[in-house]
Amino acid sequence: MTTTDFLIIGAGIAGVSAAAELSHLGSCRLIEAEAHAAYHASGRSAALYEPFYGPPPMVEFSLASGRGSLRQACSRRAA
C-alpha cells in the first residue's frame, strides 16, 4: 500500500502550487478529474511582467524588486 502525506484535489494553478509548496514537507499526490492538468481556467490564464507600467512610484518599486539582469536591462531601456 502506498502512503501519501498530502492529497491535493485539483491540478489547476492552485493545486499545483500547493503541491510545490508542500513537496519539501512530504510526498504529494494530485488528483484531477480531467485528462490534463490546468484544463479549465488555469490553462487559459496569462501574466505579463511590465516593469514600466503604472505611476512613477510603482515603476521605481518594480525596478527595485527586479533581478540584477532585469534591472540592468530596464536601466538601459530607460536611458
Backbone as CSV, one residue per row, in Angstrom:
resi,resn,N_x,N_y,N_z,CA_x,CA_y,CA_z,C_x,C_y,C_z
1,MET,0.831,-1.172,0.000,0.000,0.000,0.000,0.886,1.249,0.000
2,THR,0.537,2.203,-0.844,1.281,3.452,-0.936,0.676,4.490,-0.006
3,THR,1.521,5.192,0.717,1.025,6.261,1.580,1.389,7.607,0.973
4,THR,0.571,8.589,1.268,0.778,9.955,0.783,0.609,10.899,1.956
5,ASP,1.532,11.837,2.071,1.440,12.812,3.155,0.389,13.882,2.868
6,PHE,0.316,14.322,1.613,-0.627,15.370,1.233,-1.396,14.943,-0.008
7,LEU,-2.700,14.973,0.065,-3.573,14.665,-1.066,-4.217,15.970,-1.509
8,ILE,-3.988,16.337,-2.743,-4.487,17.603,-3.265,-5.461,17.293,-4.395
9,ILE,-6.653,17.835,-4.289,-7.688,17.598,-5.281,-7.723,18.789,-6.227
10,GLY,-7.403,18.532,-7.469,-7.389,19.565,-8.495,-5.976,19.920,-8.909
11,ALA,-5.705,19.832,-10.207,-4.364,20.117,-10.721,-4.351,21.411,-11.530
12,GLY,-5.110,22.395,-11.057,-5.039,23.729,-11.643,-3.887,24.480,-11.008
13,ILE,-3.832,25.769,-11.234,-2.725,26.566,-10.713,-2.644,26.502,-9.190
14,ALA,-3.793,26.501,-8.518,-3.785,26.453,-7.047,-3.319,25.093,-6.541
15,GLY,-3.822,24.020,-7.137,-3.438,22.686,-6.701,-1.968,22.388,-6.947
16,VAL,-1.486,22.737,-8.119,-0.075,22.505,-8.446,0.819,23.374,-7.569
17,SER,0.403,24.612,-7.307,1.176,25.489,-6.426,1.227,24.936,-5.007
18,ALA,0.094,24.428,-4.533,0.064,23.836,-3.195,0.996,22.633,-3.119
19,ALA,0.973,21.801,-4.145,1.864,20.625,-4.172,3.323,21.047,-4.171
20,ALA,3.649,22.073,-4.927,5.034,22.553,-4.966,5.480,23.058,-3.602
21,GLU,4.616,23.804,-2.931,4.956,24.346,-1.611,5.067,23.251,-0.554
22,LEU,4.225,22.237,-0.646,4.208,21.165,0.361,5.226,20.061,0.088
23,SER,5.762,20.014,-1.109,6.614,18.888,-1.507,7.856,18.725,-0.636
24,HIS,8.366,19.799,-0.081,9.553,19.664,0.776,9.202,19.133,2.168
25,LEU,7.911,19.053,2.473,7.470,18.547,3.773,7.060,17.082,3.738
26,GLY,6.853,16.545,2.533,6.433,15.149,2.409,5.976,14.849,0.997
27,SER,5.465,13.648,0.804,5.017,13.237,-0.529,3.653,13.850,-0.831
28,CYS,3.461,14.244,-2.090,2.209,14.862,-2.531,1.606,14.033,-3.653
29,ARG,0.301,13.973,-3.661,-0.419,13.316,-4.740,-1.523,14.251,-5.200
30,LEU,-1.554,14.522,-6.509,-2.583,15.360,-7.113,-3.636,14.467,-7.741
31,ILE,-4.886,14.786,-7.509,-5.990,14.070,-8.158,-6.710,15.077,-9.038
32,GLU,-6.860,14.747,-10.313,-7.502,15.643,-11.269,-8.560,14.872,-12.047
33,ALA,-9.737,15.461,-12.216,-10.832,14.814,-12.941,-10.607,14.823,-14.450
34,GLU,-9.903,15.829,-14.939,-9.682,15.945,-16.388,-8.468,15.120,-16.818
35,ALA,-8.320,14.974,-18.117,-7.203,14.192,-18.665,-5.868,14.924,-18.541
36,HIS,-5.899,16.246,-18.410,-4.676,17.046,-18.350,-4.772,18.054,-17.206
37,ALA,-3.636,18.396,-16.661,-3.592,19.433,-15.625,-3.906,20.790,-16.249
38,ALA,-4.447,21.680,-15.456,-4.752,23.055,-15.878,-5.660,23.086,-17.104
39,TYR,-6.631,22.202,-17.132,-7.500,22.073,-18.316,-8.476,23.238,-18.442
40,HIS,-8.986,23.740,-17.354,-10.014,24.783,-17.415,-9.392,26.181,-17.298
41,ALA,-9.809,26.979,-16.349,-9.387,28.379,-16.263,-7.874,28.538,-16.125
42,SER,-7.225,27.662,-15.382,-5.779,27.790,-15.198,-5.029,27.686,-16.520
43,GLY,-5.537,26.878,-17.426,-4.886,26.718,-18.722,-5.112,27.895,-19.647
44,ARG,-6.023,28.762,-19.288,-6.331,29.915,-20.125,-5.866,31.230,-19.484
45,SER,-5.113,31.110,-18.409,-4.616,32.296,-17.717,-3.287,32.733,-18.317
46,ALA,-3.014,33.986,-18.217,-1.749,34.527,-18.712,-1.305,35.656,-17.795
47,ALA,-0.017,35.906,-17.774,0.518,37.001,-16.982,1.657,37.648,-17.745
48,LEU,1.873,38.886,-17.458,2.930,39.643,-18.105,3.580,40.531,-17.059
49,TYR,4.876,40.536,-17.023,5.601,41.432,-16.124,6.064,42.634,-16.937
50,GLU,5.531,43.780,-16.646,5.898,45.020,-17.332,6.361,46.012,-16.273
51,PRO,7.683,46.141,-16.090,8.196,46.984,-15.009,7.927,48.477,-15.203
52,PHE,7.586,48.913,-16.404,7.367,50.333,-16.659,5.888,50.707,-16.647
53,TYR,5.019,49.819,-16.167,3.582,50.088,-16.108,3.227,50.769,-14.794
54,GLY,2.439,51.829,-14.843,1.947,52.482,-13.641,2.601,53.820,-13.390
55,PRO,2.218,54.452,-12.298,2.777,55.757,-11.947,4.247,55.616,-11.532
56,PRO,4.997,56.726,-11.566,6.436,56.661,-11.253,6.802,55.909,-9.981
57,PRO,6.087,56.083,-8.854,6.485,55.313,-7.658,6.380,53.797,-7.870
58,MET,5.363,53.352,-8.629,5.206,51.920,-8.881,6.311,51.411,-9.801
59,VAL,6.689,52.216,-10.784,7.781,51.835,-11.684,9.070,51.673,-10.884
60,GLU,9.353,52.622,-9.998,10.552,52.529,-9.163,10.525,51.274,-8.296
61,PHE,9.371,50.977,-7.726,9.227,49.773,-6.905,9.478,48.523,-7.742
62,SER,8.902,48.474,-8.942,9.082,47.317,-9.821,10.542,47.135,-10.196
63,LEU,11.208,48.226,-10.531,12.620,48.138,-10.907,13.484,47.731,-9.721
64,ALA,13.166,48.219,-8.537,13.951,47.890,-7.347,13.792,46.428,-6.953
65,SER,12.647,45.837,-7.259,12.414,44.455,-6.854,12.827,43.449,-7.912
66,GLY,13.283,43.912,-9.070,13.670,43.006,-10.150,15.007,42.347,-9.894
67,ARG,15.288,41.348,-10.699,16.583,40.662,-10.612,17.662,41.572,-11.185
68,GLY,18.903,41.282,-10.864,20.008,42.100,-11.335,20.033,42.261,-12.844
69,SER,19.924,41.179,-13.580,19.981,41.276,-15.035,18.770,42.028,-15.581
70,LEU,17.609,41.825,-14.986,16.413,42.539,-15.419,16.556,44.021,-15.106
71,ARG,17.067,44.330,-13.932,17.255,45.728,-13.547,18.219,46.417,-14.511
72,GLN,19.288,45.726,-14.909,20.242,46.313,-15.847,19.597,46.545,-17.194
73,ALA,18.803,45.589,-17.661,18.116,45.744,-18.947,17.133,46.901,-18.896
74,CYS,16.417,47.038,-17.786,15.451,48.130,-17.639,16.162,49.475,-17.577
75,SER,17.309,49.534,-16.925,18.058,50.777,-16.851,18.527,51.215,-18.227
76,ARG,18.956,50.253,-19.042,19.360,50.583,-20.407,18.179,51.083,-21.218
77,ARG,17.006,50.464,-21.008,15.811,50.866,-21.743,15.367,52.269,-21.348
78,ALA,15.468,52.588,-20.063,15.012,53.884,-19.567,15.966,55.022,-19.976
79,ALA,17.208,54.695,-20.233,18.203,55.738,-20.556,18.040,56.297,-21.944
